[in-house]
Amino acid sequence: MQSVERKVKVTMKINKQRLEIAMANACLNPLQVSRQAGCQYATLRNLINGKEGKPATIGKIASVLNVPVEKLVNDYVESGD
């Protein structure tokens, strides 16, 4: 009998107010953050508007803003495929 690996998908949700504060502290707007993070502007807008995102994407955004990821996220979600 073969063992079946279960893939776990982890996503995170950004806290809009914390993100806006971090952007203000860095003197950056969403377009500048998305460009520096190497992600699509639409992706950042989706995150700001409450959609879940990949940890790597949120990590890039946090890095650009020079804050730990924990400062930007409300929570994370694990789901199996």
Buried (B, 14 or more C-beta within 10 A) or exposed (E): EEEEEEEEEEBBBBBBEBBEBBBEEBEBEBEBBBBBBEBEEEBBEBBBEEEBBBBEBBBBBBEBBEBEBEEBBEEEEEEEE
